[in-house]
Amino acid sequence: MVKIERKNLNHSVTPLFDALKQFKKDNIIPFDVPGHKAGKGLPEFTDYFGKRIMEVDVNSMKQLDNLANPTSVIKEAEELMADAYNADHAFFLINGTTSGVQAMIMSCCKPGDKIILPRNAHKSAVNALILCSAIPIYVQADIRNDLGIVMGVSHKEIEKAIRENPDAKAVFLLNPNYYGAVSELKEIIKIAHEHNMSVLVDEAHGAHLNFHPDFPKSATTLGADMAATSLHKTGGSLTQSSILLLNEGRISKNKVKKILNLTQSTSASYLLMSSLDVARKNLVLNGREKFDKILKHIRYIRNELNKIEGIYAFGKEIIDKKGIADFDESKLGINVAKLGLSGFEVYDILRDDYSIQMELADTYNVLAIISIGDTEENLNKLLEAFKDISKRFKGTKHIIEHPTLENPKVVLSPREAFYAEKENAILDDCINRISGESIMVYPPGIPIITPGEKITKDMINYIKFLKTQDTVFNGAEDPDINYIKVVK
């Protein structure tokens, strides 16, 4: 695989953002869409958010290029993005990393093809299997029973799956996972490529990796074929804006573009795309300095949290030889089991009593994602909140232990189950039935059950536990999960 060489690219420029600003200066009279006509048709919204943002909420035109087939300013902005991430090509995404994950899988797999992936993959991967009718081969990630979470995938697990499924088309991985664990990506890429399999990486939580040497290596830097990256999560762009990265060789640029044009909107938001352009410039020019300061304070906060009774903020000490090759320090996972509270309860306490919004909760942990926009002041507020919570709640009660969910048995492909005739079954009657829908808590959006899997007693018990924690379920027809759609 030969990398495309780019020389002397100027990362201080923002071609798409500059074109949008020039469009504003040109004072064009709009007789095209959108229908709010520079905010005049939506005055209440315009008054609150400001006139300028509405004036540049525009549609594709010659001056601003077209996302479906970029030839000028979008193309230039994507080339700069590819260079920033050590990739051959970059595609702007305005349907989030979900569209990137789906495009990766659909670019490699046709109906009936196998793909190797960890069971803790995001729901977007499962939905991609439904779209293209690929067959999942699940591998077991390492489980940290002391923390109650799934961590990395070892290269030995992937190698075993490849030996047992030599006809698989691709290996799909996370880098890093939600909690910061990094699998043995370098070794896995080497093994997969030796067996002529593409490596696809959900790097939704790794937009920052390329911009400080203390972070783990990014997927495209290590030679992955494709990676979908959420700049809006840790890189500073607007929500829903992401990128898809491609290294040429096994998958062609034109095929990826065709797949994206199947699913992406033809009315691409220039607010989202221009935010990607500016975020890239900021990361390349200022990322090292900003992350220097942020990492210094994260380390201080993690150390201080670990002095609080009942609190454990895990870090690089969890790196082991079971599949965790590295750890992303910007993920501040805080284990609260010894407080006598569940992570779900602490999540609500932080929001309701301290006005602090965490990224997610699980049975034993809460997670803060620290990014380019965080400040020392806010991190200090988080630390003080935990000091107070420890005093208020230490040892007040015991939490329920939930079962560990092992890799499920896949009876039907996700697509077969999705389109199969289904019926409702009350929760306790679902055991050993085949699920016809996905059930998950969002975030993180990792399915507890996916279409085509045999429902186990452990799955039902875990759902019952989550119901006691007032969690919000996603994906199922019944939001209260009193029944599940099962294959008839």
Secondary structure, 3 states (H helix, E strand, C coil): CCCCCCCCCCCCCCHHHHHHHHHHHHCCCCCCCCCCCCCCCCHHHHHHHCHHHHHCCCCCEHHHECCCCCCCHHHHHHHHHHHHCCCCEEEEECCHHHHHHHHHHHHHCCCCCEEEEECCCCHHHHHHHHHHCCEEEEECCCEECCCCEECCCCHHHHHHHHHHCCCCCEEEEECCCCCCEECCHHHHHHHHHHCCCEEEEEECCCCCHHHCCCCCCCHHHHCCCEEEECHHHHCCCCCCCEEEEECCCCCCHHHHHHHHHHHCCCCCCHHHHHHHHHHHHHHHHHHHHHHHHHHHHHHHHHHHHCCCCCCEECCHHHCCCCCCCEECCCEEEEECHHHCCCHHHHHHHHHHHHCCCCCEECCCEEEEECCCCCCHHHHHHHHHHHHHHHHHHCCCCCCCCCCCCCCCCECCCHHHHHHCCEEEEEHHHCCCCEECCCEEECCCCCCCECCCEECCHHHHHHHHHHHHCCCCEECCCCCCCCEEEEEC
